[in-house]
Amino acid sequence: MPILEKAAAKDQCSQALPKVPVPPLKQTLDTYLRCTQHLVKEEQFKKTKAIVEKFGAPGGVGEVLQQKLLERRDKTTNWVYDYWLEDMYLNNRLALPVNSSPAMVFPKQAFRDQKDALRFAARLIRGVLEYKALIDERALPVDFARGQLAGTPLCMEQYYRLFSSYRYPGLKTDILKVQMDGISSAPEHIIVACKNQFFVLDVVANSKQLNEMEIFHQLDKIMKMSENTKERHPPFGILTSDGRTEWAQAREALTKDSINRDSLALIESCVCVVCLDEPCGLQPSDTNRALMMLHGGGREKNGANRWYDKSMQFVVGMDGICGVVCDHSPFEGIVLVQCSEYLMKYITGSPSKTVRSSSLRDLPHPRRLLWKCNPHIQGLLEASGDRLLRLVNNLDMDVYKFTHYGKEFIKKQKMSPDAFIQVALQLAFYKCRGRLVSTYESASIRRFQEGRVDNIRSATAETLAFAKSMVAENAFSDSEKIKRLRDAITAQTNYTIAAITGMAIDNHLLGLLRISKELKMEKPEIFCDETYASSNHFILSTSQVPTTVEMFCCYGPVVPNGYGACYNPQSDHIIFCVSSFWENTETSSAVFVKALNEGLLEIRDLCNRSSAAATKPADSSQGASQPLRSGN
Ligand code: COA
C-alpha cells in the first residue's frame, strides 16, 4: 500500500470544492458499451454486452460494488485518488524516463560560455526558491477553469507537491512521499548533478537564503569540483532510470552501506535537482531537445546526470538545451506549465537582482555526495546503463509545428479547438491504420477536491464515421462530411464536458474493480473480458498542454505499440509532439505526423468549402452537396 503523507496544512479553496462524484452505474455501463462497440469485433462485442448487462442487472454484482463506492465517497476526500495514483503510476513497473515522466522543453538558450550557463542556472534556482516561497505561504493565486465550463475555481493541491515530493522505488509498488506541512525545519538544499556527480547546494546560510550571485559562485565551485577526476564516483544516477523493480532492488543493495544511505537521504529531501549537462553534440532542433529532456541521451551523453525519482528535475545544458523533466505522480502537466512559465518569466524578467556583489558571503564549498560501490553494484550500474541505452535507441520522437492555422481558425468554425484537434488525431490514425483504437485524452477534474484527471475516450463512433468519409475517395459529399465532422466534434465536446464534471467512465470502472478486490470477491467477469483489457491498452495517449510562453511539453508512448501525442494549441499554429517506439514495426512518428498534417489541411479545406457553399445565393447552392476538389 503506497503511503501518501499528507499533514494538516490543507488548501482552503480545495476544501470548499465539491467531492468527485460517483457516476450512476447504468450511465457508466452504457457509455462503456458505446465507447467499445466500434473498436472490437462484433462477436466479441456481443459477449461483452451480455457480461455488462449481467453485471449491471438489478441485484447484480455491479449494484453491490456501486453501493460500497458511494460509501467510500462519503468517507474520503476523494474516493478515486489513491486507486488512480496506484493504477496510473505507482504500480507501473516501467522505467520513468520516456514511459512516464513528461518534460517541458524551454527555448534554446544562447550561452556565450559556461559561466553564462551557470548564471542562467543560478537565476533559475532563485526563481524556484521564490516560487516555492509562494507555495509554502499558500500565496499562489487560485486557478480558475478556462475553456469549457469556464470560471469555476480549481483545486490547488498539485502545486503543493511540486517541490515536496519524492517517489521511492518499491519491489511491487512505489511509494510517493509528500511533505505537505509547509516550511520544513531543516535548511533547504538543492541537489546539483554535474558530470554524473551529485552535490549538495545549501540554499540557506546563517538563516538567510543565498542570493543569485552566491548561488552562481557555488555552482562555479561545483563545476570545478566535478572536473576533479580523482574524486569521481561511478554514475549512480543511472540506477534511477531503470525499471522500478530493478531500481528498488539496486536501492536495497545500496542502502546496506551507511555512506550510500546518507547520500540517498540528502537526495530524497532536496527541493529539486538541477542537472548541469555536458553539450550533447546534436543539432538543437525541437525534436533533439525533446529527446534530451526525456532521456538525456543515455550514459554516453547525460543519461546518468539525472535522478528520476525527484519530482522536479531542471536541466541546464552547456549547449543551451534546457528544460525540466518530472516524475508525473505528484501533479499534472498544467501545474508544471504554470511553474515553468513563472520561471521563464523570472529568468527573462528585469535583471535587477543579478549582480549585487556587495552582499556576497564567503560560503563553504558545496558537498559532493559520496558513494560506496562494490562489484555487485558495479554490475547493476552496467545493466541499468544498457537498459537505458535500449530505451534511448527505441524512442522515435517527432516534434512538429503545424503552421497553417491554429485555435482562432477553429473557433471561427464555431467548434471547440480541443475537440477539433482530437478528431484530427483520430483521422491521422485512421489514415495510417484503417481503424480506430482505444484512446486516452486527459481531462482535468481539478474542479473537485484533490482532483487529478479522468479519461476522454476520443475514439468515438461519430469520429470513426467521419474518418471513413474522409478517406473514402469521392464516396461522400462535402455536406455529408461536414455533418459527420460536426457530429464527431459534438460527441467529443460532450464527452469532454462529462469528463471534467466527473462523469467519465475510467475512474468509475477502476473504482468498482478496486472495491471488488477490497471485498476479496472473485474478479467480476466484466474486468476479465478481452474488451476491458483492450479498452485499457491506450495505443493513442494524448494530452493538451497549452503554454503562454514559448516552450512545449512532450512525453513517450504508454504502450509498446502506441503513440504519445502531446499538443500545444496556439492562436495561429499548433505544436505536436508525437512519440512512438522504433522497435514496433506498426508505428512511425514521421508517418503519423504526415497523416496528421494532411488531415488537418483536408479538414480546413472542407470547412472552407462548406462555409463558401453556405454563403452562396440560394439558386446557386444546388451543387453544395456535391463533392468538390480540395482548394475549390
Ligand atoms: N466555438 C467557438 N469557440 C469555442 C467553442 C466553439 N464551439 N468551443 C470552445 N471554444 C473556445 C473556448 O471558449 C476556449 O476559449 P479561450 O481560449 O478563450 O479560453 C477555447 O475555445 C478552448 O476551448 P476547448 O478547445 O473547447 O478546450 P478546453 O480549453 O476547454 O480544453 C480539455 C479541454 C479537456 C483539454 C481541458 O478541459 C482539460 O482538461 N485540460 C487539462 C488537460 C491536462 O490535464 N493536461 C495535462 C495532462 S499531464
Residues whose N, C-alpha, C, O or C-beta is under 5 A from the ligand:
A	BS01	COA	R146 G147 Q148 E332 G333 I334 K411 K414 M415 S416 P417 D418 A419 S442 A443 S444 T496 I500 S543 Q544
